[in-house]
Amino acid sequence: MIKNVLISINSKEENRGSVEFQILSFTNKIRRLTSHLELHKKDFLSQRGLRKILGKRQRLLAYLSQKNRVHYKELIGQLNIRETKIG
């Protein structure tokens, strides 16, 4: 079973438009949907939504890795995300 851990940022440093914050919010949504789909295996609309969110997060991670490799490494370390192959 996946841990239902949601990650939070200090409200003072919160910038909702930043790439890091968007990746964080997508990661929280992904974890919530994953735990939901463990119980409801035939919820195909949620599966589609999960795939769309995964694609958005992957594109944002690719953008961040091109712009600032140090922040990218720190963020995937904090969120426990595997590094994706960028082609």
N, C-alpha and C positions, 0 to 999 in steps of 0.2 A: 504494500500500500504506500502511496506517495504521501509524504508529509505535507500537511496543509499549512505550510509556512508562507506567509505573505511578508514581503520586504517593504519597509517604510523608509522614507527620507525625512530628515528634519524639515519642519514646515518653513523655517527661515530660509533654507537653501533651496526651496522648491521652485523650480522654473518649469512650468508645465509644457512649455514649447521646446525645451531642450531635447536633444536626441536621447540623452541618457535617461531622462524622465519617461519618455515615450517607451523606450525599451523596458524600463522597469514596470510600467503599467501593463504592457503587453505580456510580460513574464508572469505577473500576478493573475491576469486573465487566463493565461495558458494553464497555470497550475490549478485554478478553480475549475476550468472546463475539464481538465484531465481527471480530477477527482470525481466530477459529475459523471463522466463517461465510464468510469469504473463501475458505477451502480447501474447506469442506464446504457447498456451496450448497443441498443438499437435506435438510439437518438441520432439519426443521420443528419439532421439539420445542425445540431451542435457539433458534430464531427466536421461538417463543412465549414462552420464558423471557426473552429479550431485550426483547420488547415489555412484559412485566410489570414488569421492572426499570426500563425507561424511564418507565413510568407512575408507579411509586413515587417515582423521583427527581424527576419533574415536580411531583408533589404536595408533596414536601418543599421543593423550590425555591419553590413558590408560598407555602407557609407561611412560609419564611424571608424572602421579599421583603415579606410583610405585617408580620412582627414586627420585622425589623431590616434596613432597606434598605441600609445601609452594608456590613454583613457579606455580604449577598447580592451586592452589586457586587464586593467583593473576592474572594469565592469563585468567581464565574463568570469573573473575570479570571485567577485562578490556574489554574483547571481548563480554560481555553479552551472554555467552554461558551457557546453562543449564548443570548442572553436570550429567554425565551419570552414570548409574549403572555399576559397574565393578565387574564381576563375577569370 
